[in-house]
Amino acid sequence: MRPQLTTQLLIEAYSNGYFPMADSRTGPIWWYSPDPRAVIPLDGFKTSRSLRQRIRKGTYDIRIDTAFEAVIRACGEREETWISGEIIRGYVCLYRDGFAHSVESWHNGALAGGLYGVSIRGAFFGESMFARESDASKVALAALVEHLRKRKFLLLDSQFMNDHIRQFGTLEIPRTEYLRRLRRALKAETNFTAGVFEGR
């Protein structure tokens, strides 16, 4: 029988470069460690002029960990998704144990977009994002990068390259290089929730 996605199993997997994805909303779960691996350089994060203007306007109220389950469910609201019920249950437990986090964009009291991922020491593993309003997920990502810089994180993993994340300066690196960076990040003495998150 396939093991459930316990916190211990997930932390061990991420610490060794693996992450799970479901075959479909109700399908089996597979484990991945892609080569090459996509990473967003924290010191080379790129934002468009329009996104910088959106951030300056303060269109969205940025919050952290106030609606984790709503965020992961919203990320799975697509015709084809790898975020199954088992994935949701596993990551909600991971969130309750302090290892999964959401960064959320709120507008007029409603959740407009956001992202979630896993945090282990100096590494943050981005999982998925969604937007119900223009640039809502991009603003959340920019806030995440700012937060990780302040906390002195060393690695922002984005798993697979795609056109959406390419615009932020995302790089593809060999798996061996990724694992080297991961080992270094896992030795860092930092914490995602250390201090108070300063939203906009």
N, C-alpha and C positions, 0 to 999 in steps of 0.2 A: 504494500500500500504506500502511495506517495506521501512523504512527510508534509505536514502543514507548514505554512510560512510563519514560523515562529520568529520572534525577535532574535534569538540566538542564531538560527539558521541564516537569516538575512544579514546580520552583522558579519558573520563569518564569510558569507558569499561576497559581499561588497569589499571586505578587507582583502580579498584575494582576486578582485577584478571581475567578478561575475554579478549579474543581475537577472531577475526573472521577468518573463513576459508570457502572458497567456496566449494561446493559439487563437482564441476568440472569447466572446463574452462568457461562454460556459465551457470552453475547451481546456485542454491540458496546459500545464505550465512548463515552459522550457527555460533553460539557463543559457545566458549569452556572455561572451567575453570577446567583443569584436576586435579585429585587426585589419585596418587601423582603428584607432579610437578617437572620437571627437572630444576636444576640450576647449573651453572658453578661457583665454588668458585673462586673469584678473587685472593685469597691468596693461592689457591691450584691448580692452572692451571698447567696441565701437558703437556709437549712437548716431543716428541721422539727425540732421538739423530739425526736422519736424518733430522727432521724438524729444529732443532737448527742449524745444518750445513747449511741448505738451507737459513735460515734467515741470518746467518753470511756472506754467500756468496753475499748477496744483489741481488739475482736473480731478485726480483720484486721491482718495485718502488711503495711504498704505498702512496695512496692519499685518501682524505676524501671528500665526497660530491661533487665530480667533475662529476659523471655520475650516479646519483641516478636512474633515469628512466631506463637506460641501464642495471643496475644491477638487478632491480626487474623484468624486462622483461626476462633477462637471467635466473634468478631463476625459472621462469615459463616455460622455454623451455624444458618441459619433456612430455612424452607420457601421464602420469597422473599427474595433477597438481591441487592444491587448489588456485592457484594465477590466478584468473579470471580477465577479463577486469575491472570489478567493483572494485576489490581489488586494481588493479594497479592505477586506477583513484583516489581512496580514499587515498592511501599512497603517491602518488605524491603530492596531496594537503597537506597532513600531512608534507611532506618534505618541501614544500614551506612555510609552517607556522612554520618551525623550530623544529618540533618534531620527524621527521624521518631522518635517516642518513644512508649513505653507506660508507663502508671501502673497498677500491679497490686495487687489485694487477695488476699493469701494467707491460708489458714486451715488449720492442722494440716498444713503442708507441701504443700498443694494449691492450685492457682490457682482462686480462688473468683469472680473477676470482675475487670473492669478496663476500660481505654479506651486508644485510641491516637489520635495526631494528628500534625500537621506543625508544626515550629517554624522560623520565619525571623525573626531579630533579635527585635523586641519583639512579635511576633504569634504566637499559637498557634491553629492551625486544628483544632478537634476533629472527628474523623471518625466514630467509632462506639464503642459500649460494650456490655458484656455482663455478665450476672450468673448465677452458678450457685447462689449463696446469697443470702439476704435482705440487701438494701442494699449488696451488695459493690461494685456499680458506682457507687453514690452516694457511698460512702466514698472511692473512688478519685477521683471528680470533686472532692470537697471537698479532697482532698490536692493535686490538680492546681492548684486555685485558690490554695491557700496557697503552693504552690511558685512560681507565676507572680507572686504579690504580692511574695514575697521577692526574686525576680529582677528586679522592676520592669518587668514586661511591661505593655503598654498595651492589648492587644486579645486577647479570647478569642472566636473565631468559632465559632458552632454551626450555621451554614449555614441550615437550614430549621427553622421553629418546629414543635413538636409538644407534646402534653400532658405528656410526660415531662419535657422540659427547661423547660417553662413554670414549673414549681413552684420553680425555682431563681432566679427573678427575670429570666429571659431576656426580652430586648426585641427587637422588630422595628424596624429602621431602614431608610430609603430607601437604595437602592444607592449613590446619589451620596454620602450621608453615610458609608456603610461604606467606600467607596473613599478618602474623605478621612482617616478614622481609620486605614485600612490604610497609606496613604502615611506618615502620622506614625509609626506603629509600626515601619515598615521602616527608619526613620532612627534608631531607638533603639539605643544601644550596650549590648545585653544578650545573654545567651546562656542557653539552657535548662539546659545541663549545667554552667554555671559554679558552682564550689563543690560541696559535698557535699550530696546530697539527704538530708534528715533525715526518715526515716519514723517511723511510730508502732510 
